[in-house]
Amino acid sequence: MNILAIDDDASIQYMLSEICEFAGWNVDTANNGKEGLNVFAEKGADVVLVDYHMPEMDGIKTVGELRKLNADVPILVLTVDERQEIADRFLEAGATDFALKPVKAPDLISRIQLHARLAKLTQSAQSTPQQKSSEEKDVFVTKGISKRTLSHVSDFLHSNREPFSVDTISKEVGLAYPTVYRYIMHLLDEGKVETIVSYQKIGRPKNLYQWIVD
């Protein structure tokens, strides 16, 4: 598997390279968004890692430009900023998921493996060039919502049929909390899940989310 890591911090680049090589993957690095776009255009990648704060072209702009080159490649954002509004901007630009800094090797490896596996499942379902072209145009159901990731979250809720918190869903499906929250809000809007308020013995009530029985 080929990984492209775009980060302006040399120490982070080195760490990401070490993690990827430990996992048995090839890795290319780039110092900023513009360089990363050139590397991707020349070599491609199975998964792209993108830093948020970079000179010349920040992570959000970089993700948007990557999506113009490839509609389907998994793009994971590396960030210390956990605000949902920032996550939503990245997802709307075309990001797939997040890996919070400081990066932990087991978490990053499992996140990359998950998205590579989901991408492979999508590719295996495309048996002809015509089908592939159609599928790529429909990768994003709506702005910030990937069909592939939406199916992954929906399948978990549909299979379990009990209420879960966003935090629990995040851990079970292997996606970052901000990603899961975005997708749960979409499923609520679509009428596919419902909110169940759980009253705790201590603290504020907690929202749980459950697939609506067909």
Backbone as ProteinMPNN parsed JSONL, in Angstrom:
{"seq_chain_A": "MNILAIDDDASIQYMLSEICEFAGWNVDTANNGKEGLNVFAEKGADVVLVDYHMPEMDGIKTVGELRKLNADVPILVLTVDERQEIADRFLEAGATDFALKPVKAPDLISRIQLHARLAKLTQSAQSTPQQKSSEEKDVFVTKGISKRTLSHVSDFLHSNREPFSVDTISKEVGLAYPTVYRYIMHLLDEGKVETIVSYQKIGRPKNLYQWIVD", "coords_chain_A": {"N_chain_A": [[0.845, -1.189, 0.0], [0.463, 2.264, -0.732], [1.269, 5.282, 0.8], [0.69, 8.749, 1.142], [2.058, 11.373, 2.857], [1.412, 14.55, 3.96], [2.841, 17.189, 5.414], [4.158, 19.977, 7.127], [5.963, 19.816, 9.146], [9.015, 18.528, 9.898], [9.691, 16.601, 11.821], [7.242, 15.363, 12.307], [6.746, 14.309, 9.782], [8.823, 12.421, 9.692], [8.057, 10.726, 11.794], [5.577, 9.764, 10.827], [6.476, 8.444, 8.565], [8.007, 6.419, 9.75], [6.014, 5.009, 11.127], [4.398, 4.125, 8.999], [6.221, 2.578, 7.533], [6.811, 0.648, 9.421], [4.385, -0.658, 9.417], [4.573, -1.874, 7.031], [4.158, -0.465, 4.689], [4.615, 1.573, 1.752], [5.83, 4.926, 1.658], [5.426, 8.287, 0.717], [6.497, 11.651, 1.177], [5.56, 15.093, 1.701], [6.214, 18.584, 1.93], [4.359, 20.621, 2.027], [1.044, 21.75, 0.999], [0.977, 22.348, -1.812], [3.245, 21.028, -2.788], [2.509, 18.465, -2.064], [0.278, 18.024, -3.738], [1.528, 17.943, -6.209], [3.123, 15.646, -5.906], [1.124, 13.727, -5.554], [-0.224, 13.913, -8.007], [1.73, 12.929, -9.667], [2.492, 10.38, -8.635], [0.303, 9.243, -7.307], [-1.676, 7.645, -4.679], [-2.71, 5.33, -2.132], [-3.827, 6.025, 0.279], [-4.135, 9.24, 1.735], [-2.511, 11.412, 3.956], [-3.084, 14.405, 5.604], [-1.944, 17.421, 6.935], [-3.373, 19.996, 9.021], [-2.639, 22.801, 9.656], [-0.632, 24.518, 7.592], [1.908, 26.284, 5.739], [1.398, 28.503, 2.894], [-0.6, 26.805, 1.588], [-3.319, 25.712, 3.275], [-4.624, 22.858, 5.171], [-7.367, 22.458, 4.565], [-7.763, 23.672, 2.059], [-5.943, 22.137, 0.624], [-7.103, 19.567, 0.781], [-9.443, 20.019, -0.716], [-8.317, 20.532, -3.259], [-7.05, 18.108, -3.743], [-9.273, 16.472, -4.016], [-10.211, 17.306, -6.469], [-8.439, 16.088, -8.109], [-8.78, 13.401, -7.559], [-11.613, 11.607, -6.833], [-12.08, 9.621, -5.031], [-10.026, 8.616, -3.329], [-9.057, 7.819, 0.007], [-8.802, 10.383, 2.41], [-7.143, 11.409, 5.179], [-7.2, 13.614, 7.876], [-4.774, 15.245, 9.797], [-4.77, 16.645, 12.908], [-4.835, 18.928, 15.73], [-6.996, 20.241, 16.459], [-10.137, 19.895, 17.653], [-12.629, 20.936, 17.192], [-16.016, 20.872, 16.119], [-16.941, 22.495, 14.058], [-14.688, 22.985, 12.523], [-14.079, 20.405, 11.71], [-16.362, 19.91, 10.147], [-15.931, 21.699, 8.029], [-13.686, 20.542, 6.84], [-14.747, 18.034, 6.088], [-16.696, 18.852, 4.286], [-15.026, 19.829, 2.334], [-14.041, 17.505, 1.369], [-12.659, 15.652, 2.902], [-12.065, 12.436, 4.409], [-11.814, 11.35, 6.997], [-10.451, 11.709, 10.364], [-7.36, 11.995, 12.208], [-6.262, 12.469, 15.296], [-3.772, 14.651, 16.611], [-1.481, 14.435, 19.395], [-0.201, 11.944, 17.246], [-0.945, 8.511, 17.536], [0.589, 5.481, 17.008], [-0.772, 2.82, 16.864], [-3.476, 3.634, 16.597], [-3.435, 5.216, 14.256], [-2.556, 3.366, 12.338], [-4.654, 1.462, 12.391], [-6.737, 3.107, 11.564], [-5.957, 3.83, 8.962], [-5.907, 1.275, 7.797], [-8.63, 0.605, 7.962], [-9.887, 2.486, 6.224], [-8.588, 1.944, 3.835], [-9.503, -0.623, 3.42], [-12.276, -0.192, 3.14], [-12.234, 1.361, 0.831], [-11.254, -0.502, -0.969], [-13.34, -2.34, -1.028], [-15.272, -0.826, -2.3], [-14.051, -0.474, -4.8], [-13.944, -3.108, -5.699], [-16.535, -3.601, -6.25], [-16.951, -2.442, -8.617], [-17.174, -3.347, -11.737], [-16.911, -2.682, -14.385], [-15.574, -0.127, -16.618], [-17.536, 1.789, -17.094], [-19.269, 1.536, -14.92], [-17.53, 2.218, -12.886], [-16.985, 4.915, -13.427], [-19.524, 6.034, -12.996], [-19.849, 5.405, -10.281], [-17.821, 6.903, -9.056], [-18.712, 9.497, -9.5], [-20.732, 9.553, -7.73], [-19.67, 9.378, -5.235], [-19.874, 11.174, -3.125], [-22.676, 11.624, -1.297], [-23.995, 13.91, -0.482], [-22.865, 17.243, 0.202], [-19.949, 16.823, 1.991], [-20.626, 14.292, 2.836], [-19.766, 11.086, 2.444], [-20.581, 8.336, 0.423], [-19.484, 5.809, 0.923], [-18.496, 5.947, 3.597], [-20.843, 6.632, 4.889], [-22.386, 4.323, 4.501], [-20.898, 2.565, 6.059], [-21.253, 3.538, 8.702], [-24.052, 3.428, 8.833], [-24.558, 0.673, 8.489], [-23.559, -0.397, 10.868], [-25.327, 0.699, 12.821], [-27.783, -0.225, 11.867], [-27.456, -2.962, 12.092], [-27.221, -3.43, 14.835], [-29.328, -2.222, 16.24], [-29.862, -0.885, 18.692], [-29.728, 1.832, 21.06], [-26.981, 4.132, 20.871], [-24.277, 6.17, 22.045], [-22.568, 8.92, 20.424], [-19.87, 8.762, 20.942], [-19.501, 6.044, 21.583], [-20.289, 4.826, 19.166], [-18.298, 5.858, 17.528], [-16.009, 4.534, 18.538], [-16.699, 1.885, 17.985], [-16.98, 1.714, 15.18], [-14.594, 2.647, 14.262], [-14.042, 5.221, 13.389], [-13.277, 8.752, 13.576], [-14.517, 10.869, 16.21], [-15.632, 13.483, 15.381], [-16.228, 12.906, 12.705], [-18.129, 10.827, 12.872], [-20.169, 12.158, 14.268], [-20.993, 14.062, 12.367], [-22.076, 12.375, 10.408], [-24.111, 11.083, 11.804], [-25.819, 13.241, 12.288], [-26.615, 13.725, 9.679], [-28.009, 11.343, 9.122], [-30.072, 11.627, 10.937], [-31.415, 13.847, 9.824], [-32.257, 12.62, 7.517], [-34.132, 10.939, 8.486], [-33.478, 8.382, 9.254], [-32.385, 7.569, 11.654], [-33.115, 7.932, 15.175], [-33.274, 10.152, 18.01], [-32.603, 9.338, 21.337], [-33.105, 10.208, 24.588], [-31.035, 9.775, 27.286], [-31.267, 9.618, 30.672], [-29.025, 10.348, 33.07], [-27.765, 9.192, 36.261], [-26.017, 10.9, 37.434], [-25.033, 14.102, 36.427], [-25.638, 15.723, 33.198], [-28.418, 14.948, 30.937], [-27.953, 12.476, 28.348], [-27.536, 12.234, 24.858], [-28.546, 9.573, 22.847], [-28.354, 7.476, 19.936], [-30.372, 5.757, 17.63], [-31.095, 3.286, 15.194], [-33.944, 3.57, 13.167], [-36.481, 1.248, 13.179], [-37.142, -0.644, 10.307]], "CA_chain_A": [[0.0, 0.0, 0.0], [1.226, 3.503, -0.848], [0.732, 6.37, 1.619], [1.265, 10.077, 0.956], [1.937, 12.18, 4.077], [1.661, 15.963, 3.678], [2.982, 17.889, 6.693], [5.307, 20.882, 7.054], [6.837, 19.552, 10.28], [9.922, 17.431, 9.537], [9.631, 15.543, 12.829], [5.997, 14.624, 12.075], [6.991, 13.518, 8.58], [9.67, 11.285, 10.057], [7.255, 9.815, 12.599], [4.6, 9.123, 9.948], [7.227, 7.509, 7.728], [8.366, 5.277, 10.583], [4.791, 4.242, 11.394], [3.979, 3.464, 7.766], [7.195, 1.542, 7.195], [6.602, -0.429, 10.394], [3.199, -1.4, 8.982], [4.868, -2.532, 5.765], [3.662, 0.34, 3.581], [5.478, 2.571, 1.136], [5.371, 6.261, 2.019], [6.007, 9.498, 0.15], [6.208, 12.799, 2.025], [5.567, 16.415, 1.071], [6.371, 19.62, 2.956], [3.21, 21.534, 2.038], [-0.038, 21.318, 0.14], [1.315, 22.422, -3.229], [4.161, 19.921, -3.07], [1.732, 17.238, -1.949], [-0.539, 17.876, -4.939], [2.422, 17.528, -7.287], [3.492, 14.253, -5.667], [-0.057, 12.896, -5.798], [-0.482, 13.902, -9.447], [2.766, 12.128, -10.315], [2.605, 9.002, -8.147], [-0.919, 8.729, -6.717], [-1.558, 7.071, -3.334], [-3.888, 4.581, -1.681], [-4.371, 6.836, 1.374], [-3.393, 10.49, 1.895], [-2.543, 12.05, 5.268], [-2.928, 15.838, 5.377], [-1.913, 18.276, 8.12], [-4.288, 21.143, 8.946], [-1.936, 24.075, 9.596], [0.555, 24.505, 6.743], [2.092, 27.536, 5.005], [1.035, 28.58, 1.478], [-1.913, 26.176, 1.341], [-3.657, 24.961, 4.484], [-5.159, 21.526, 4.949], [-8.695, 22.48, 3.948], [-7.551, 23.946, 0.63], [-5.251, 20.971, 0.064], [-8.094, 18.499, 0.618], [-10.292, 20.38, -1.846], [-7.577, 20.361, -4.504], [-6.868, 16.665, -3.93], [-10.534, 15.913, -4.504], [-10.323, 17.605, -7.894], [-7.595, 15.115, -8.796], [-9.291, 12.043, -7.328], [-12.839, 11.695, -6.044], [-12.323, 8.435, -4.216], [-8.939, 8.247, -2.43], [-9.277, 8.22, 1.401], [-7.969, 11.49, 2.889], [-7.222, 11.529, 6.631], [-6.664, 14.892, 8.328], [-4.032, 15.237, 11.058], [-5.05, 17.936, 13.532], [-5.034, 19.002, 17.181], [-8.23, 21.007, 16.623], [-11.265, 18.963, 17.701], [-13.903, 21.638, 17.045], [-16.874, 20.287, 15.099], [-17.063, 23.379, 12.902], [-13.507, 22.761, 11.688], [-14.282, 19.083, 11.111], [-17.369, 20.038, 9.095], [-15.295, 22.355, 6.877], [-12.843, 19.54, 6.19], [-15.602, 17.031, 5.455], [-17.312, 19.485, 3.121], [-13.989, 19.947, 1.311], [-13.807, 16.175, 0.807], [-11.915, 14.764, 3.797], [-12.734, 11.182, 4.751], [-11.792, 11.095, 8.43], [-9.449, 12.462, 11.101], [-6.464, 11.346, 13.169], [-5.877, 13.57, 16.166], [-2.403, 14.755, 17.121], [-0.332, 13.66, 18.913], [-0.577, 10.707, 16.571], [-0.574, 7.245, 18.172], [0.807, 4.516, 15.93], [-1.845, 1.82, 16.679], [-4.696, 4.283, 16.12], [-3.263, 5.628, 12.867], [-2.492, 2.158, 11.506], [-6.0, 0.88, 12.282], [-7.561, 4.04, 10.777], [-5.557, 3.674, 7.561], [-6.362, -0.049, 7.354], [-10.083, 0.658, 7.796], [-10.27, 3.222, 5.022], [-8.088, 1.208, 2.683], [-10.41, -1.756, 3.229], [-13.536, 0.328, 2.611], [-11.982, 1.765, -0.547], [-11.108, -1.723, -1.77], [-14.681, -2.899, -1.2], [-15.916, -0.014, -3.326], [-13.426, -0.765, -6.088], [-14.278, -4.467, -6.122], [-17.92, -3.593, -6.719], [-16.971, -1.781, -9.918], [-16.671, -4.374, -12.652], [-16.674, -2.135, -15.719], [-15.206, 1.288, -16.582], [-18.736, 2.616, -17.024], [-19.741, 1.5, -13.541], [-16.573, 2.952, -12.059], [-17.199, 6.341, -13.636], [-20.761, 6.386, -12.318], [-19.65, 5.307, -8.843], [-16.982, 8.007, -8.615], [-19.529, 10.704, -9.486], [-21.686, 9.441, -6.635], [-18.936, 9.097, -4.014], [-20.424, 12.021, -2.076], [-24.129, 11.671, -1.341], [-24.223, 15.345, -0.417], [-21.614, 17.891, 0.584], [-19.395, 16.357, 3.254], [-21.12, 12.956, 3.196], [-19.301, 10.055, 1.525], [-21.444, 7.142, 0.375], [-18.773, 4.693, 1.528], [-18.484, 6.12, 5.052], [-22.237, 6.598, 5.329], [-22.78, 2.909, 4.557], [-20.189, 1.953, 7.183], [-21.949, 3.947, 9.923], [-25.429, 2.922, 8.775], [-24.553, -0.782, 8.676], [-23.391, -0.674, 12.295], [-26.565, 1.019, 13.543], [-28.842, -1.113, 11.378], [-27.196, -4.328, 12.573], [-27.306, -3.555, 16.292], [-30.7, -1.866, 16.631], [-29.998, -0.356, 20.049], [-29.202, 3.206, 21.089], [-25.577, 4.325, 21.209], [-23.768, 7.535, 22.02], [-21.637, 9.157, 19.327], [-18.566, 8.281, 21.372], [-19.494, 4.577, 21.444], [-20.304, 4.515, 17.729], [-16.957, 6.176, 17.035], [-15.095, 3.453, 18.908], [-17.106, 0.623, 17.357], [-16.797, 1.715, 13.726], [-13.213, 3.011, 13.958], [-13.972, 6.559, 12.81], [-13.103, 9.82, 14.551], [-15.769, 11.408, 16.768], [-16.252, 14.509, 14.543], [-16.767, 12.276, 11.499], [-19.359, 10.116, 13.24], [-21.202, 13.154, 14.606], [-21.493, 14.617, 11.106], [-22.891, 11.375, 9.718], [-25.327, 10.87, 12.6], [-26.708, 14.378, 12.02], [-27.187, 13.5, 8.345], [-29.003, 10.268, 9.23], [-31.231, 12.222, 11.616], [-32.116, 14.654, 8.827], [-32.856, 11.701, 6.554], [-35.154, 10.141, 9.156], [-33.047, 6.985, 9.371], [-32.134, 7.303, 13.069], [-33.84, 8.791, 16.105], [-32.561, 10.502, 19.231], [-33.173, 8.854, 22.594], [-32.443, 10.904, 25.689], [-30.731, 8.904, 28.422], [-31.115, 10.411, 31.887], [-27.993, 9.767, 33.924], [-27.911, 9.435, 37.703], [-25.194, 12.07, 37.72], [-24.717, 14.879, 35.243], [-26.68, 16.095, 32.252], [-28.919, 13.873, 30.074], [-27.066, 12.167, 27.235], [-28.226, 11.83, 23.642], [-28.181, 8.315, 22.205], [-28.919, 7.426, 18.584], [-30.826, 4.397, 17.316], [-31.679, 3.097, 13.861], [-35.397, 3.411, 13.203], [-36.828, -0.069, 12.639], [-37.795, -0.575, 8.983]], "C_chain_A": [[0.883, 1.243, 0.0], [0.53, 4.637, -0.101], [1.446, 7.666, 1.251], [0.989, 10.889, 2.213], [2.343, 13.618, 3.773], [1.67, 16.723, 5.002], [4.245, 18.745, 6.641], [6.302, 20.668, 8.192], [7.701, 18.316, 9.973], [9.854, 16.276, 10.529], [8.355, 14.706, 12.675], [6.136, 13.754, 10.824], [7.781, 12.261, 8.898], [8.86, 10.248, 10.838], [6.248, 9.056, 11.728], [5.277, 8.1, 9.042], [7.576, 6.247, 8.498], [7.15, 4.385, 10.842], [4.38, 3.449, 10.154], [4.931, 2.341, 7.386], [7.093, 0.361, 8.156], [5.416, -1.3, 9.984], [3.413, -2.096, 7.649], [4.392, -1.776, 4.547], [4.753, 1.232, 3.02], [4.944, 3.954, 1.477], [6.156, 7.328, 1.271], [5.624, 10.656, 1.059], [6.26, 14.083, 1.209], [5.548, 17.455, 2.174], [5.206, 20.59, 3.042], [2.174, 21.054, 1.034], [0.309, 21.304, -1.338], [2.242, 21.282, -3.633], [3.414, 18.593, -3.022], [0.877, 16.976, -3.172], [0.309, 17.405, -6.108], [2.819, 16.061, -7.146], [2.319, 13.333, -5.981], [-0.35, 12.795, -7.288], [0.504, 13.002, -10.177], [2.698, 10.654, -9.932], [1.283, 8.399, -7.686], [-0.671, 8.232, -5.302], [-2.828, 6.298, -3.028], [-4.6, 5.298, -0.546], [-3.494, 8.08, 1.493], [-3.599, 11.02, 3.31], [-2.231, 13.525, 5.07], [-2.956, 16.588, 6.706], [-2.884, 19.447, 7.928], [-3.513, 22.433, 8.713], [-0.639, 23.939, 8.804], [0.677, 25.848, 6.037], [1.674, 27.381, 3.544], [-0.362, 28.034, 1.196], [-2.268, 25.329, 2.549], [-4.329, 23.632, 4.133], [-6.495, 21.505, 4.241], [-8.585, 22.707, 2.444], [-6.9, 22.747, -0.049], [-6.215, 19.825, -0.187], [-8.98, 18.782, -0.587], [-9.605, 20.167, -3.181], [-7.301, 18.882, -4.789], [-8.126, 16.031, -4.504], [-10.762, 16.204, -5.982], [-9.505, 16.615, -8.721], [-8.14, 13.697, -8.682], [-10.479, 12.105, -6.383], [-12.951, 10.632, -4.974], [-11.25, 8.113, -3.19], [-9.26, 8.684, -0.991], [-8.282, 9.313, 1.811], [-8.197, 11.636, 4.39], [-6.529, 12.811, 7.058], [-5.996, 14.735, 9.685], [-4.207, 16.606, 11.71], [-5.121, 17.817, 15.048], [-6.348, 19.708, 17.491], [-9.431, 20.072, 16.535], [-12.619, 19.645, 17.523], [-14.722, 21.075, 15.882], [-16.967, 21.171, 13.87], [-15.865, 23.239, 11.957], [-13.628, 21.416, 10.981], [-15.275, 19.163, 9.957], [-16.789, 20.694, 7.843], [-14.413, 21.375, 6.116], [-13.691, 18.507, 5.452], [-16.284, 17.597, 4.217], [-16.311, 19.659, 1.988], [-13.665, 18.601, 0.676], [-12.983, 15.243, 1.659], [-12.753, 13.531, 4.135], [-12.867, 11.002, 6.254], [-10.636, 11.88, 9.046], [-8.578, 11.542, 11.956], [-5.9, 12.471, 14.027], [-4.411, 13.488, 16.561], [-2.461, 14.932, 18.637], [-0.759, 12.296, 18.386], [-0.066, 9.498, 17.346], [-0.53, 6.171, 17.092], [-0.334, 3.494, 15.773], [-3.122, 2.429, 16.121], [-4.579, 4.648, 14.648], [-3.25, 4.421, 11.939], [-3.882, 1.561, 11.313], [-6.905, 1.777, 11.442], [-7.237, 3.909, 9.29], [-6.056, 2.335, 7.011], [-7.865, -0.052, 7.089], [-10.449, 1.319, 6.472], [-9.735, 2.581, 3.75], [-9.014, 0.032, 2.365], [-11.746, -1.298, 2.636], [-13.381, 0.745, 1.151], [-11.891, 0.551, -1.461], [-12.46, -2.375, -2.026], [-15.445, -2.144, -2.278], [-15.375, -0.352, -4.698], [-13.818, -2.144, -6.604], [-15.708, -4.559, -6.64], [-18.047, -2.978, -8.107], [-16.354, -2.723, -10.949], [-16.388, -3.855, -14.056], [-16.275, -0.67, -15.601], [-16.417, 2.198, -16.462], [-19.273, 2.683, -15.603], [-18.824, 2.311, -12.635], [-16.786, 4.442, -12.185], [-18.439, 6.812, -12.908], [-20.583, 6.402, -10.814], [-18.855, 6.491, -8.32], [-17.774, 9.306, -8.56], [-20.467, 10.721, -8.284], [-20.992, 9.126, -5.314], [-19.502, 9.91, -2.855], [-21.933, 12.169, -2.261], [-24.592, 13.115, -1.34], [-22.94, 15.954, 0.113], [-21.15, 17.418, 1.959], [-19.83, 14.98, 3.676], [-20.717, 11.958, 2.116], [-20.222, 8.837, 1.589], [-20.8, 5.969, 1.113], [-18.808, 4.776, 3.051], [-19.896, 6.07, 5.613], [-22.733, 5.159, 5.46], [-22.149, 2.214, 5.756], [-20.887, 2.278, 8.5], [-23.35, 3.354, 9.962], [-25.498, 1.421, 9.042], [-24.409, -1.145, 10.153], [-24.692, -0.44, 13.059], [-27.695, 0.074, 13.149], [-28.692, -2.52, 11.94], [-27.443, -4.476, 14.066], [-28.656, -3.157, 16.88], [-30.86, -1.497, 18.104], [-29.365, 1.016, 20.086], [-27.751, 3.267, 21.543], [-25.258, 5.817, 21.239], [-22.825, 7.682, 20.82], [-20.26, 8.616, 19.681], [-18.455, 6.766, 21.211], [-19.48, 4.169, 19.983], [-18.926, 4.742, 17.13], [-15.981, 5.046, 17.316], [-15.426, 2.156, 18.175], [-16.808, 0.587, 15.854], [-15.388, 2.148, 13.312], [-13.044, 4.35, 13.277], [-13.828, 7.6, 13.912], [-14.457, 10.375, 14.983], [-16.392, 12.464, 15.859], [-16.853, 13.951, 13.257], [-18.093, 11.604, 11.804], [-20.483, 11.101, 13.549], [-21.827, 13.722, 13.336], [-22.45, 13.633, 10.414], [-24.177, 11.06, 10.482], [-26.322, 12.002, 12.362], [-27.368, 14.238, 10.644], [-28.272, 12.432, 8.401], [-30.254, 10.731, 9.975], [-32.071, 13.023, 10.629], [-32.85, 13.779, 7.816], [-33.959, 10.843, 7.159], [-34.786, 8.683, 9.315], [-32.753, 6.597, 10.828], [-32.951, 8.269, 13.91], [-32.99, 9.035, 17.344], [-33.315, 9.976, 20.437], [-32.393, 9.501, 23.729], [-32.278, 9.945, 26.864], [-30.456, 9.776, 29.64], [-30.161, 9.701, 32.844], [-28.284, 10.059, 35.398], [-27.136, 10.682, 38.113], [-24.91, 12.793, 36.408], [-25.918, 15.101, 34.341], [-27.176, 14.886, 31.463], [-28.006, 13.702, 28.865], [-27.884, 11.71, 26.032], [-27.654, 10.518, 23.103], [-28.9, 8.261, 20.859], [-29.179, 5.981, 18.193], [-31.417, 4.359, 15.923], [-33.186, 2.885, 14.002], [-35.757, 2.099, 12.499], [-37.599, 0.089, 11.339], [-39.21, -1.151, 9.066]], "O_chain_A": [[1.926, 1.272, 0.654], [-0.645, 4.919, -0.336], [2.664, 7.679, 1.069], [-0.165, 11.076, 2.597], [3.479, 13.877, 3.376], [0.628, 16.883, 5.637], [5.285, 18.291, 6.164], [7.372, 21.277, 8.199], [7.186, 17.21, 9.81], [9.947, 15.112, 10.14], [8.376, 13.493, 12.883], [5.699, 12.603, 10.809], [7.45, 11.171, 8.432], [8.96, 9.048, 10.583], [6.087, 7.845, 11.876], [4.731, 7.029, 8.78], [7.46, 5.14, 7.974], [7.246, 3.159, 10.782], [4.056, 2.264, 10.239], [4.495, 1.27, 6.963], [7.268, -0.789, 7.754], [5.431, -2.517, 10.172], [2.541, -2.828, 7.183], [4.234, -2.364, 3.477], [5.695, 1.601, 3.722], [3.731, 4.139, 1.576], [7.384, 7.283, 1.199], [4.544, 10.649, 1.649], [6.914, 14.152, 0.168], [4.945, 17.245, 3.226], [5.077, 21.312, 4.031], [2.392, 20.081, 0.312], [-0.027, 20.354, -2.045], [2.057, 20.651, -4.674], [3.657, 17.705, -3.839], [0.755, 15.831, -3.607], [-0.125, 16.573, -6.905], [2.85, 15.32, -8.128], [2.495, 12.285, -6.602], [-0.686, 11.72, -7.785], [0.161, 12.384, -11.185], [2.83, 9.779, -10.787], [1.14, 7.176, -7.669], [0.433, 8.382, -4.779], [-3.889, 6.573, -3.59], [-5.82, 5.203, -0.411], [-2.272, 8.002, 1.37], [-4.726, 11.072, 3.803], [-1.23, 13.868, 4.441], [-3.876, 16.414, 7.505], [-3.176, 19.835, 6.797], [-3.701, 23.092, 7.691], [0.326, 23.331, 9.268], [-0.335, 26.492, 5.761], [1.606, 26.268, 3.022], [-1.204, 28.73, 0.629], [-1.597, 24.335, 2.827], [-4.569, 23.325, 2.965], [-6.741, 20.635, 3.405], [-9.233, 22.02, 1.654], [-7.266, 22.385, -1.167], [-6.162, 19.181, -1.235], [-9.242, 17.886, -1.39], [-10.22, 19.682, -4.13], [-7.318, 18.456, -5.944], [-8.054, 15.159, -5.37], [-11.43, 15.434, -6.671], [-9.828, 16.337, -9.876], [-7.982, 12.888, -9.596], [-10.364, 12.599, -5.262], [-13.814, 10.717, -4.101], [-11.538, 7.386, -2.239], [-9.697, 9.817, -0.788], [-7.078, 9.185, 1.588], [-9.305, 11.947, 4.827], [-5.396, 13.071, 6.652], [-6.574, 14.166, 10.611], [-3.831, 17.621, 11.124], [-5.425, 16.753, 15.587], [-6.767, 19.768, 18.646], [-9.714, 19.519, 15.472], [-13.655, 19.002, 17.687], [-14.191, 20.831, 14.798], [-17.063, 20.664, 12.752], [-16.011, 23.36, 10.741], [-13.317, 21.301, 9.796], [-15.06, 18.557, 8.908], [-17.114, 20.296, 6.725], [-14.396, 21.379, 4.885], [-13.382, 18.147, 4.316], [-16.433, 16.9, 3.213], [-16.689, 19.641, 0.816], [-13.09, 18.543, -0.411], [-12.63, 14.151, 1.212], [-13.983, 13.579, 4.144], [-13.906, 10.554, 6.738], [-9.932, 12.616, 8.356], [-9.001, 10.462, 12.369], [-5.152, 13.319, 13.542], [-3.876, 12.408, 16.811], [-3.415, 15.533, 19.132], [-1.565, 11.595, 18.997], [1.092, 9.457, 17.762], [-1.496, 5.98, 16.353], [-0.826, 3.311, 14.66], [-3.782, 1.827, 15.274], [-5.509, 4.419, 13.874], [-3.864, 4.449, 10.873], [-4.251, 1.194, 10.197], [-7.746, 1.281, 10.692], [-8.141, 3.882, 8.456], [-6.566, 2.27, 5.893], [-8.324, -0.639, 6.109], [-11.23, 0.773, 5.692], [-10.368, 2.669, 2.698], [-9.276, -0.271, 1.201], [-12.282, -1.943, 1.734], [-14.273, 0.517, 0.333], [-12.388, 0.571, -2.587], [-12.704, -2.902, -3.111], [-16.174, -2.741, -3.07], [-16.137, -0.503, -5.653], [-14.004, -2.33, -7.806], [-16.052, -5.482, -7.378], [-19.125, -2.993, -8.703], [-15.133, -2.866, -11.009], [-15.701, -4.517, -14.834], [-16.592, -0.026, -14.601], [-16.355, 3.245, -15.818], [-19.682, 3.745, -15.133], [-19.286, 3.004, -11.728], [-16.775, 5.164, -11.188], [-18.424, 7.865, -12.271], [-21.094, 7.293, -10.134], [-19.172, 7.031, -7.26], [-17.544, 10.133, -7.677], [-20.941, 11.78, -7.872], [-21.635, 8.661, -4.373], [-19.603, 9.411, -1.735], [-22.404, 12.752, -3.237], [-25.477, 13.495, -2.107], [-22.009, 15.22, 0.444], [-21.851, 17.584, 2.957], [-19.458, 14.522, 4.756], [-21.257, 11.977, 1.01], [-20.59, 8.374, 2.668], [-21.472, 5.231, 1.832], [-19.115, 3.79, 3.721], [-20.119, 5.525, 6.694], [-23.42, 4.82, 6.423], [-22.782, 1.375, 6.397], [-21.09, 1.39, 9.327], [-23.787, 2.841, 10.992], [-26.396, 0.953, 9.742], [-25.051, -2.078, 10.635], [-25.11, -1.284, 13.852], [-28.468, -0.37, 13.997], [-29.683, -3.19, 12.229], [-27.838, -5.552, 14.517], [-29.075, -3.698, 17.903], [-31.902, -1.777, 18.697], [-28.544, 1.339, 19.228], [-27.339, 2.562, 22.465], [-25.888, 6.617, 20.547], [-22.347, 6.688, 20.272], [-19.561, 8.074, 18.824], [-17.429, 6.263, 20.753], [-18.739, 3.265, 19.598], [-18.44, 3.938, 16.334], [-15.216, 4.646, 16.438], [-14.524, 1.413, 17.79], [-16.428, -0.455, 15.321], [-15.026, 2.03, 12.141], [-12.015, 4.599, 12.65], [-14.214, 7.355, 15.054], [-15.421, 10.353, 14.218], [-17.587, 12.371, 15.576], [-17.865, 14.455, 12.771], [-19.07, 11.788, 11.078], [-21.623, 10.895, 13.133], [-23.048, 13.848, 13.243], [-23.499, 14.026, 9.904], [-25.214, 10.801, 9.872], [-27.523, 11.762, 12.246], [-28.534, 14.591, 10.469], [-29.334, 12.592, 7.799], [-31.361, 10.282, 9.681], [-33.295, 12.895, 10.601], [-33.918, 14.14, 7.321], [-34.643, 10.108, 6.446], [-35.659, 7.833, 9.491], [-32.86, 5.426, 11.189], [-33.42, 9.296, 13.419], [-32.111, 8.243, 17.684], [-34.529, 10.15, 20.544], [-31.173, 9.36, 23.819], [-33.25, 9.381, 27.368], [-29.522, 10.579, 29.638], [-30.446, 8.616, 33.352], [-28.954, 11.035, 35.735], [-27.54, 11.417, 39.013], [-24.585, 12.163, 35.401], [-27.046, 14.728, 34.662], [-26.45, 13.902, 31.324], [-27.367, 14.653, 28.414], [-28.805, 10.904, 26.165], [-26.444, 10.375, 22.927], [-29.924, 8.916, 20.665], [-28.34, 5.102, 18.389], [-32.142, 5.265, 15.513], [-33.64, 2.117, 14.85], [-35.372, 1.881, 11.35], [-38.57, 0.841, 11.261], [-39.923, -1.185, 8.063]]}, "name": "protein", "num_of_chains": 1, "seq": "MNILAIDDDASIQYMLSEICEFAGWNVDTANNGKEGLNVFAEKGADVVLVDYHMPEMDGIKTVGELRKLNADVPILVLTVDERQEIADRFLEAGATDFALKPVKAPDLISRIQLHARLAKLTQSAQSTPQQKSSEEKDVFVTKGISKRTLSHVSDFLHSNREPFSVDTISKEVGLAYPTVYRYIMHLLDEGKVETIVSYQKIGRPKNLYQWIVD"}
